[in-house]
Amino acid sequence: MVDGKPVNLGLWDTTVFNPPNPTPISLVLSQDVFLICFSLVSPASFENVRAKWYPEVRHHCPNTPIILVGTKLDLRDDKDTIERLRDKKLSPITYPQGLAMAREIGAVKYLECSALTQRGLKTVFDEAIRAVLCPPPVKKRGKRCTMF
């Protein structure tokens, strides 16, 4: 149920564009929304949003809404995790960093969740459904006229 309406949701949990078994492109093209996920405790995973996942999604599905999702929220404040990252001169991804990335890639939403604790998980799926049922307006590029 989302907003008082029953909804049937189908999910593809996949690393879509990774060999050796990439998802068939026909399945990719038929998606209504993409959840690009990264680990809040893996700066490399976060950077792959910009370097790998966003370009692939936009290349194949330029008009499909994207929701950026930071996962493993339960570990962002975990002392052992923070210490392991600090030993590598790294730190967890902050909410403002995630929000900035979402704006950079034109995501319709930025959300954080933990599958372990379930925190924020229902919101992720509810917002994915809303992105399909009530898509944001497509920004039209203004036509430019040059006079000589």
Phi, psi and omega in degrees: 000129174228125181053038177078006181244136175289138182225138175259119186246129174248137183239144169243107177263101188208154168266083195310312191258015183264126169294164008274350182237069181294150176294136178304136184301331179298326177289322179296315184292340184267007183281146181267336180204147176246134170257106175269115186251147174216159178275129178294347180247021177224095178304328178294319177298318178298316181294330177296338174303308183287317188278331189234299191289312180300311179301321180294313180298312182295326179298315184271331186221072188297338184250004182278132180298146178240136169244126178269129185234121172271124183256173180062039180303328180297337183268347184299327180254011180283125185302315181296318180295315179299319180295317178299318178294316181300322178300333179262010183061039179235169176213160178298158177284131180271163177302313178300325177295316179297317179297319178297319178296318179300317178296317181301319183267000179074028178292147179284339180207154167237127182225157176232146182206169174227119175291329181294311183264351183073001181298124177078355186293313179299321179299320179302311182289322177299316181291328175297317179295316179298324180297332178274314184287328181227069185295147177292152179297142178285129179286123179270138176280134178292142177280135181252137179239127178250126180254135177248000000 
